[in-house]
Amino acid sequence: MTATMERMYNPVTPEIIEQLRKIVGPEQVLIDEEGIEPYSHDKVVGLKADPEVVVKVNSKEQISDLFRLAQQELVPITPRGAGYGLSGGAVPVHGGIVLSVEKMNHILEIDKKNLMVTVEPGVITGDIHRAVEAEGLFYPPDPASLDSCSIGGNIAEDAGGPRAVKYGVTRGYVCGLEAVLPSGRIINCGGKLVKNVTGYNLIQLLVGSEGTLAVVTKIILRLIPLPKVQIDLLVPFDDFQSAADTVSDIIAHHIVPTTIEFMEQDSLTAVERMLKKQFPFNNAAAQLLIQLDGNRQEAVESDAEVVGSLCLQHNARDVLVAKDRPTRLRLWEARRMIIEALNLESPMNHMEDVVVPRSQIPPLLKGIKKIASEYSLRIISFGHAGDGNVHVNVLKDQTPDNQWEEIIPTVAEKIYRLTLSLGGTITGEHGIGYTRRRYLPLALDASQIELMRSIKTAFDPNHILNPSKIFP
Ligand SMILES: Cc1cc2nc3c(=O)[nH]c(=O)nc-3n(C[C@H](O)[C@H](O)[C@H](O)COP(=O)(O)OP(=O)(O)OC[C@H]3O[C@@H](n4cnc5c(N)ncnc54)[C@H](O)[C@@H]3O)c2cc1C
């Protein structure tokens, strides 16, 4: 028996492996070291735990059988999409079974009459984008990892992305879910319905539940018509305050851009070093990347003109405009590569995902710089200026290992306390998962945590599904 904080679990025995082979077929069960290694981590640097077995499922019935076996044997199950998470949610910290939905990767239907798409959870999000866009339709949520992450993972994390400013996050598009509960029972919530107030909203409870309540097996997503026109602006500033004032002023003028991203100079420098090329305005302290979209060329162009002149009024150095796709992709290249570039700069690093009201980004960045100098660390921030979600990257660089291990929890806590003091919270889109669970009580009071724990227990009395996630 393995002792854990929350429950005692049994090891996966050869008899259990045999049963698993019967459920999914022998070739879908991995136990060799090489086979299970890719399933021992997500994209959190430095967090790794081997599963005892990996099971690749094909259907809800297989998942149901798997749960029944796991309940009987008291073995933990960790669901996994594509493993691109940034909070350790898919890492099997108690060993046991990793349940991979990677083979459930079919787009089942694009319903043009109801503007809905029905998909399996293992579909890569970017494939949904491409499939519906080919029909003139649009699924707006766009995590920067969209060509690698799965829609099931997006549901579990309530993934956001740059377009959240105008179009909101994943949860706003989920109309129906099929899921398997830890008991093995299968539930069907919602459907192709734009309105639905029948009982508690279990769909919205499952969205963002980080794989701790059920395994999602089918998803119905709402679509909208694909906007016909897009214009992107790249705008350099000499200080972040001017960039932030510009963002507030754009919104005050009742223009809601599709995206308003920001990059500090250090993040751009890191991408330049990685790609061995230079980007425009690389000596500006901060850059905004603003996208506008709509259906009428004149309307979008007129908004772009207003936004451009507001930028210049707030001392922007210049405004670079991209109307065609190749130029737009070039403007976005640096922004999309920042996480990879920072990983290359310092393979050991620590990433936070705090969110504040958008007007509070300047004091947040100022406070973070103070923390960086207090601990002699390089901290590089970038993210979503339009919705207040800032990705804060603490780089280890040459800090000795023992010092790094010691200071990171303190630095993280300081960043969280600063964020909370500005009316924000500790994660905007990456989730609590394993890495932030000890800090949950900083952000939520005891009554809320107790209520959430009782919801977890109602779904999963034996805590066999993704244990030691979210809760401290
Ligand atoms: C370079 C990079 C950029 C990123 N950019 C963004 C961004 O802009 N916005 C954003 O929100 N996130 C971003 N992320 C984080 C990540 O891509 C998202 O959290 C994504 O939703 C994870 O999906 P996944 O399929 O990789 O999930 P995984 O990592 O496999 O799993 C994540 C969680 O979902 C659970 N899960 C997976 N599938 C299911 C299922 N079918 N049923 C129940 N639970 C399930 C797992 O148990 C785990 O808790 C980024 C990550 C990287 C590495």
The ligand as an ORCA input file, in Angstrom:
! r2SCAN-3c Opt
* xyz 0 1
  C       3.622     26.644    -25.112
  C       2.320     26.578    -24.349
  C       1.386     27.588    -24.520
  C       0.174     27.558    -23.813
  N      -0.738     28.550    -24.001
  C      -1.911     28.530    -23.345
  C      -2.877     29.577    -23.533
  O      -2.674     30.522    -24.281
  N      -4.041     29.489    -22.842
  C      -4.311     28.440    -21.990
  O      -5.388     28.407    -21.393
  N      -3.404     27.455    -21.794
  C      -2.231     27.463    -22.443
  N      -1.315     26.456    -22.248
  C      -1.629     25.365    -21.297
  C      -2.252     24.105    -21.932
  O      -1.979     24.005    -23.293
  C      -3.751     24.044    -21.680
  O      -3.976     23.922    -20.282
  C      -4.462     22.881    -22.393
  O      -5.843     23.008    -22.143
  C      -3.977     21.522    -21.955
  O      -4.557     20.549    -22.825
  P      -3.901     19.089    -22.930
  O      -4.704     18.284    -23.877
  O      -2.468     19.184    -23.212
  O      -4.176     18.584    -21.437
  P      -3.288     17.695    -20.473
  O      -2.042     18.392    -20.072
  O      -3.154     16.329    -21.022
  O      -4.271     17.641    -19.211
  C      -4.632     18.816    -18.535
  C      -5.701     18.467    -17.481
  O      -6.865     18.036    -18.129
  C      -7.264     16.759    -17.663
  N      -7.874     16.086    -18.821
  C      -7.338     15.924    -20.065
  N      -8.229     15.314    -20.861
  C      -9.353     15.088    -20.126
  C     -10.619     14.501    -20.381
  N     -10.951     14.005    -21.585
  N     -11.516     14.437    -19.365
  C     -11.231     14.933    -18.139
  N     -10.048     15.505    -17.843
  C      -9.123     15.581    -18.827
  C      -5.998     16.119    -17.131
  O      -6.269     15.164    -16.139
  C      -5.280     17.341    -16.562
  O      -5.745     17.603    -15.272
  C      -0.089     26.478    -22.926
  C       0.849     25.461    -22.774
  C       2.045     25.512    -23.458
  C       3.036     24.400    -23.245
*
